[in-house]
Structure formats: C-alpha cells, structure tokens
Amino acid sequence: MAKPVVPEERRRRRRPTRGGTVLSERLIVETALRMLREHGSAGLTARRLGLALDADPSTLYRYFRGMDDLTLAIGDALVGQALDGWRPTGRWREDLRAVGLRIHAAYVAHPQAALLTTSRVTGRANELAADEAVLDVLRSAGFPLADTVTVYHAFIDQTLAFAALDAASLALPSAALRADEEMWRSTYARLPEETHPRIAEAAPLLARLMVTSAYPTALEMLLDSAAARLDAASG
C-alpha cells in the first residue's frame, strides 16, 4: 500500500537533515534532476537520493508516495520551467509556437528526465496550467470546440514525441551519438546515384539537416494545418 504524503504544513516543521538542509519538494526534485543528468535513470534510487540530500531515504516518503510519484513531479517541474515567463500575446499562432518550443527545449535540456516523463500524465499543477493555456489560446482564436481538442491533441503529442526522440539521441553515449551523426556524412553521402538516385541527390541536405531536430519544421506544418482548419470554420 502506498504511504500517505504528509501535508505541507507538517513537513515544514520537520527538523533539518543531518547536514542542516531543510528538505522541500522543490529541493528533492532539483536534486533528482541533477542525479538523472549525471547518472541516468539507473542511478536514481531512494537510497542514492537520500545520500545526495544527506537524509534518511525514508524521509522522501513524507513528500512523495514513492519513486513513481517523484517521477511525475519531475515531469511537472519540466513543464513548469517551460511556462516560466511565458505570457499569451493574443496571436494564437505565435503563442502556440512559443509554448511548443519552450516545452520541447525544457525536456531536451534534461534528456534522461525526458525519457522518464514525456509519456506520463502527471495531473499536477504545471501540466494542468499548460493544458489550460493551450486550450484557451485555441478557443480564444475562434476554433470550434471539436477542432480545438483535435489541434490540442496533435500539438501536445507532437511536442512530447519530438522531445522524447531528441532526448533519446542526446542521452546516447557521446561516441554513439557521433557515430550516428557521421553516418549521414559517410554511408549516405557515398551511395552511388545508380543504385540510390534520390538519396544521392539529397545527400548534402540530409547530412546538414538530419543531425538537427525536425521539431520546428513539424511545428510549423501543424500550425499551417491548424490555420487551414480555422479558415474553414470561419468561412
């Protein structure tokens, strides 16, 4: 059975850790993000997290029901980082572009954490704020409700899918990542026109573009499609 989370007001009255640190959800999440960045998901355990915080591992269960609950909090923290400082301008396309790029960047900045959290639904405050913001941008722009939900679904899933894909590449060992990137300049660039004419003609562009994220391009294509839906609904 999951352990109950102690209310915030009771947690604040707890004594500091052995090292004098006063624990908080934010500190635990920030420490977990650092451990993921340095050691990967295999290195994030309650025992290791307790050692990093100079606290008994059991103390963590005063803040989170378990490591999965902490994982959800990490994902929500990344969404919070993405939303920090963003304000809607009233121009729906620019607003969605900004939100999408911010969310993608926040996850890609923490590749190991992204691999753990992009497929999860946290139901936490920052995720709810992001969902509310995207839906409001679309509805305020005049999208019918059905189109709003359709575009929202595609927008969120596309953003998270590209974040997961790009994070997976960045989480590779550096030698493997370099080898993958070099493949476009070696194997693909050297294919003969006689056997692979389309790859041969595209090789220079492939070598330049395939080592970068396609998310900005895919986002613009989605926004073009959304604009066409809005025009059709308004016509």
Secondary structure, 3 states (H helix, E strand, C coil): CCCCCCCHHHHHCCCCCCCCCCCCHHHHHHHHHHHHHHHCHHHCCHHHHHHHHCCCHHHHHHCCCCHHHHHHHHHHHHHHHHHCCCCCCCCHHHHHHHHHHHHHHHHHCCHHHHHHHCCCCCCCHHHHHHHHHHHHHHHHCCCCHHHHHHHHHHHHHHHHHHHHHHHHHHCCCHHHHHHHHHHHHCCHHHCCCCCCHHHHHHHHHHHHHCCCCCHHHHHHHHHHHHHHHHHHHHC
